[in-house]
Every structure is written in structure tokens, then in C-alpha cells.
Amino acid sequence: MVKNQSDMKLGTKLIHAGVSPDPSTGAIMTPIFQTSTYVQAAPGDHKGYEYARTQNPTRDALQNALAAIENGTHGICFGSGMAAIDAIVKLLKPGDEVVATNDLYGGTYRIFTKVFQPLGIHFRFIDMSDAATIEQHLTSQTRMIWIETPTNPLLKIIDIAACAKIAAKHKALLAIDNTFASPYLQNPIDLGADIVLHSATKYLGGHSDVVHGAIIVKDEALAQQLYFLQNSCGAVPGPQDCFLVLRGIKTLHVRMQRHCENGAAIAHFLRNHPKVDKVYWPGFTDHPNHKIAAKQMRGFGGMISFTLKNDSMEAANQVLSNTHLFSLAESLGGVESLIGHPASMTHASIPREERIKNGLADSLIRLSVGIEDVDDLIEDLNKAIG
Ligand SMILES: *Cc1c(COP(=O)(O)O)cnc(C)c1O
């Protein structure tokens, strides 16, 4: 007997949820339905598919799989993580207020302040490391609390369950960007979140070969509003991209297990290196919110940031230009290791003074630890740090 999806454990859901053999051929893999429209037998007499912006079977399979692996009821897919974020903010109206984490993905900060602020939606950016201080920033206009945890690039941890309580009390929606953790490490809906979003470009896709975004919710009315926005605004993903994300998530659990193991080994290596100053990784027992991380996450992931004792752009550049396995690039979450420099790459648009004040030192280096053999990765970093 086929198991009910909600009875499956995560590793089984990642492979089986949402997908079934193609009824016309038996193909075990969901076909890429590369079509723009569907033939009707008579006006209005169709098989549930009318036009491909509105419905596509490859996208449906992925949406159902995503809903299952995040323990929601509905998945809604978009052409990028930013398009998913765009749809979520469009649930609001002028005058509404969003209280957001201050250590946010740069593109999220940009769409909030440069696109939606001029349209009359207000944003407050606050440090949420201590959940007890969040409530004082909410007003009668607050309609949404927006969280990323772990944050980028300082790997701060925010207490999702505590935020869910505050959001519920104020009748605000709690939206969580779960890109860094992935559904393998954390399921925000189980902790009370209303909306989970992913840049599937990162860990869900997992192979640095697709740009894609997804939203998962558990409320029917909210899902219908988001499907309406998906269809009305039209930032839909193509079927090939949906196929690649579907294929990516089948190995999420084995990849994440290795990302976590390699991440732990590299975090400890860095901490013991004489030229390294601070190491940011939520798995350290002395990380300020380690207890919350251990409570709400199943592991600590492969994202690590560190600074050098010689805190200068030059010293950072020396490391960044001397790794061979860690490729210098933006993005994260692929099987291959990446190295980046927030001060000159992802956070270059923030004035230096502001950047330093927020803890982004000149020598801060961010790693997306891949799933290569960890001995080779450590040797690569050791040679580059010198
Ligand atoms: C990359 C990223 C996004 C944006 O996603 P795209 O797929 O690049 O549009 C949003 N949030 C986080 C945390 C990200 O890392």
C-alpha cells in the first residue's frame, strides 16, 4: 500500500512526495511539460490545464513536493527567490508595516526599500537576536514579521517559535526566508510560521544550475491569494527549471548531511588557526544563540563566516585569491565549495561605516562549504590563509 505523504519521514518525502509515474508512458521521472497551452475537447472541457502561466504539470509536481517537505499544504513556485519575495509583499497594502531582521539578504533589503517603500509600505529593520525585544517595535500597522535565520553573513540565530507567538498576538503574518537552513535543517511551519520561502537556487536546487523561488503555506485562503498573485503577476518558473529543482531535492538529505559534517570540521579548523580571529557558526556551544539553534534546527549547516587577525581588505584578498577548491563567487548551497567577501561583493553597496557598525569587518570571509572530501577543503584553506 502506498504510504500517506504525511506519514513519510523526510528522506522518503524528498524522493516520493508529489511525484507519480507519468500516466501516459509510465516514465518514473516527471516529464518536462514544455508547452504553453492545452487542447480542449469542447469549450471549457479540459483536463484541468488551460494555459501554462496558470497551470503546468511539472510545476504542479514540484509545488506538491515542496508543500510536503516543509510540512505545509500548498507550494507556490516562482522564477526566482526574489519573485517569491515580491509576491509575499504584494499581500500587503499601502500603510501596512513590516518588521524585518536587520541582517537581511541584500536583494531583500533592496526590494523592500527601493521598490515597496516608495509604494507606501513601511519597513523597520531591527536586531532580533533577543526575541524579547521585538515586540516593542510593533505598531498597530504591523502586518508582517520577516525573518531570516541563520542570517547572512553573520549566522545569527532568531527564535522562530518566540516570533510566531508575537506575530499571532498582533495578528501579523510571520514570514521566514528558510534558504540558508533548507527544509532538512528546519521546518518553520512546525514552529508556527505562516509563510516559508526559499531561493531554491541554493540548497534545494543544490547544483548551481538553476534560479528558482518557492513559497510554502498551510492556510487555504493565503494559498489562494498567492496563486492569484503567481498567475496575475506572471513571474512563473519554466518547466525545465521546475524539473531541475525536483531532481535537486531528491538528494537534499544526503547533501545536507555532508554539508553539516564538512561545515563542523572546517569551523573547528578555522577556530584553531593562529591567523583567524572570529569564526561565526551556530554549532559552537558559545555561539550567543546556540541553544535556540539546537532547539529549532536538526544540524548547523555548511555556512561559515570568519575574520582574520590582520583585519584588512588586503589580507582578505590574499586568502580569496589563493584558494583553488573554494571558488570565488556569489551564491551558496551547491555541491561545490564557494568563498566570498561580503565587504566587496554582496554588501558592497552599504557604506563602510555602516557595514563595520553591523559587524561586517573588512576581513570578513564567507564560506559555503560544499560536499567535497573535507581533508582537501581544509588543506586548500590552510594554504590560502598561509
Ligand atoms: C539568493 C537569496 C535570495 C534571492 O533568491 P534568487 O533566487 O537569487 O532570486 C533570497 N534570500 C536569500 C537568503 C538568498 O540567499
The ligand as an SDF file (V2000), in Angstrom:
LIG
                    3D

 15 15  0  0  0  0  0  0  0  0999 V2000
   19.7490   34.1150   -3.0020 C   0  0  0  0  0  0  0  0  0  0  0  0
   18.8240   34.5070   -1.9220 C   0  0  0  0  0  0  0  0  0  0  0  0
   17.6020   35.1410   -2.1920 C   0  0  0  0  0  0  0  0  0  0  0  0
   17.1950   35.5420   -3.6010 C   0  0  0  0  0  0  0  0  0  0  0  0
   16.9560   34.4470   -4.3910 O   0  0  0  0  0  0  0  0  0  0  0  0
   17.1970   34.4100   -6.0070 P   0  0  0  0  0  0  0  0  0  0  0  0
   16.8600   33.0090   -6.3590 O   0  0  0  0  0  0  0  0  0  0  0  0
   18.6350   34.7700   -6.2300 O   0  0  0  0  0  0  0  0  0  0  0  0
   16.2780   35.4240   -6.5930 O   0  0  0  0  0  0  0  0  0  0  0  0
   16.7740   35.4280   -1.1220 C   0  0  0  0  0  0  0  0  0  0  0  0
   17.1040   35.1150    0.1390 N   0  0  0  0  0  0  0  0  0  0  0  0
   18.2720   34.5160    0.4360 C   0  0  0  0  0  0  0  0  0  0  0  0
   18.5960   34.1980    1.8610 C   0  0  0  0  0  0  0  0  0  0  0  0
   19.1690   34.1870   -0.5700 C   0  0  0  0  0  0  0  0  0  0  0  0
   20.3400   33.6050   -0.2600 O   0  0  0  0  0  0  0  0  0  0  0  0
  1  2  1  0
  2  3  1  0
  2 14  2  0
  3  4  1  0
  3 10  2  0
  4  5  1  0
  5  6  1  0
  6  7  2  0
  6  8  1  0
  6  9  1  0
 10 11  1  0
 11 12  2  0
 12 13  1  0
 12 14  1  0
 14 15  1  0
M  END
$$$$
